[in-house]
Amino acid sequence: MERIEGTGPGEPDAGVDAGTREGADAGPGTRDGADTGPDAGTRDGAGAGFRSPAASLASFAYTAADEEKRRGVRRMKTTATGLLLLVALVYVLATWAKNEGVGGWPGFVAAAAEAGMVGALADWFAVTALFKRPLGLPIPHTAIIPTKKDQLGASLGSFVGENFLSGGVVRDRIHSLAIGGRLGAWLAEPAHADRVTAELSTALRGALTVLRDSDVQAVVAEAITRRANAAEVGPGLGKMLEKVVADGGHRKVVDLVCVRAHDWLVQHGDSVMDAVQGGAPGWTPRFVDKRVGERVYKELLRFITEMRDMPGHPARGSIDTFLTDFAADLQTDSETRARVERLKSEILGRGEVQDVIASAWSSVRQMVIAAAEDERSELRLRARASLMSLGARLATDGRLQAKLEGWVEDAAVYVVTTYRAEITSLISDTVAGWDADQTSKKIEAHIGRDLQFIRINGTVVGALAGLAIYTVSRAFGG
């Protein structure tokens, strides 16, 4: 009985040192378990294949809270072992009384006590076999948690994957939450919309701050250039120009050009006449050149003045005809379209154009950051109003709720069905990385108290069963 009490049911390992002694007691079992398969060596060894013991302890540490729970387990162990010793004492006394010739009750008491001891020892063996080798003996199918830890982790991962991460279960659960209506009612509250707007603004500022301007500028410039080079602009320009001419939208431009040309001629008349005189032949007299220059200037000024003042001037009609023909050529004439494409490529390839495209990102970035930081900016006010409007619609529009919930359900089902193996492997890989002894101690600290009640119940139920069997056997003349 002393041996049983010291290493088995009693396990008087009070205090912090109990974990050390228990680890030492579990040593033979663990060593024996390590010999049963290659995986155990990596579990209990230096961490080949998994992690080192230090890493395992860091991820699944045995804490002071666990030690406090373990002290409660030890108290329950003492209670269960005390009950075993009590029934053993009762058995000894009842047997002694029976041998001394006391009739009647000693037989019943001895039978109950004997069955109680058997039940207590059997349940002690079963409980102990979960965490270590009972009495340190290499009995098969014992020390289940230390030796079968990885298999238990894999089984747990499979169980979670089959029963919690199936498409039907996830879809039914999300559908029962009624996310659309609840989200709509939540967003419709001004305080909640303000909170979401603030969070989105913070996220936007953070994202824009992290991004490097040079990288974004290069991407933007490359994307714009590639898109512009890939798309032919001639037909689009032709249609736009055709529409502008048909609506008369170009006439204001012509008016502006005529006004500016007239004003320029008035201010630079001497320059025009000097240019005409300078182009005259050298053999003509100077006064003739002067008279010709003055005549050309006056006719040119008269022509521009008439164009400016006469909406129906023939030159304006010629411009209309030219633009109409040019719009048609942009859409149908292959040579004209090719020239426009070459001109487009030349313009896009110029360094100053690329600089303008790249600098656009910096301007947009600063504008967005400033708007995101200002609570009264148009960006944040519009975002807040949009969120509240969306919330109000979600709260009342059943079709919109169904559409949103369908999107969420489809997304969740896709994730769990596509990445189920990766999700469940998190469980199995995490359990595989735990240290076997620490795992056993931690689990025992959390459930060991309830397991000790099994020992107590086994003692009581065994005693009652033994008493019932002894009574029945006596009743039938046994």
Protein Blocks (a to p, Z undefined) as FASTA:
>chain_A
ZZmmmmmmnopagcjklmmmmmmmmmmmmmmmmmmpmklmmmmmnophiacfklmmmmmc
ccfklmmmmmmmmmmmmmmmmmmmmmmmmmmmmmmmmmnopahjlmmmmmmmmmmmmmmm
mmmmmmmmmmmcehhiacehiaklmmmmmmmmmmmmmmmmmmmmgfklmmmmmmmnomml
mmmmmmmpmklmmmmmmmmmmmmmmmmmmpcfklmmmmmmmmmmmmmmmpcfklmmmmmm
mmmmmnopmmmmmmmmmmmmmmmmmmmmmmmmmmmmmmpcfkbcfklmmmmmmmmmmmmm
mmmmmmmmmmkbfklmmmmmmmmmmmmmmmmmmklmmmmmmmmmmmmmpmklmmmmmmmm
mmmmmmmmmmmmpmkbmklmmmmmmmmmmmmmmmmmmklmmmmmmmmmmmmmmmmmmmmm
mmmmmmmmmmmmpcfklmmmmmmmmmmmmmmmmmmmmmmmmmmmmmmmmmmmmmnoZZ
